[in-house]
């Protein structure tokens, strides 16, 4: 299953996050040479130390995915340390409270102090869009240059369940991830003649640092919104990072998925398929 990963240089953005750090551990164990990119260096330094101590190949790099100059610099460092990029996983992303409405529906008697659609911050919405969309576009622009003319190369974008159907309240993030889906398809077509595959996966609901405050209250109990999520997930639970590893492995292994490009696979316990009735 992992023949197309062993010995490959795999660049992961957002590698300090809950999900992408698990991707890194898994890929390193399969024999990939992992470049761990993250805005907070200490997070990926710790992961790289852990993987190196286990006998795997991993290097940490500090960079903001919205800083193209910084990406170009890190690109040169990765080439020097690990060789040209074979596989790029665009995992950096995130949300901001100011880009999320406080209510699901606008009502005539809505408290004017509540953060409704009209009170959403332009700066926050723009920031969320930039982080998720440009934060996928820019690393792709920098690292995919290594892949042209070489076999077995691909890109995997991390999208979201909210990209298929926008989640109530979550305006900025949903719109940005929908744009990532569109970008994935565009890139898949654009690079098809030079053999570079581009795909995405969309995790369902996983308890990560990004959404923990939406899923659990201060005492660690499920919020009302979490109960709605579980009710809408046929498998009846949140996902765990390990639930994504098989799909990640399949999509980045050109021996296994060499004729697969332009797809977005939900890993969601059936959430996207469930109509609610």
Secondary structure, 3 states (H helix, E strand, C coil): CCCCCCCCEEEEECCCCHHHHHHHHHHHHCCCEEEEEECCHHHHHHHHHHHHHCCCCEEEEECCCCCHHHHHHHHHHHHHHCCCCCEEEECCCCCCHHHECCCCCCCCCCCCCCCCHHHCCHHHHHHHHHHHHHHHHHHHHHHHHHCCCCCCCEEEEECCHHHCCCCCCEHHHHHHHHHHHHHHHHHHHHCHHHCCEEEEEEECCECCCCCHHHHECCCCCECHHHHHHHHCCCCCCCECHHHHHHHHHHHHCHHHHCCCCCCEEEECCCHHHCCCC
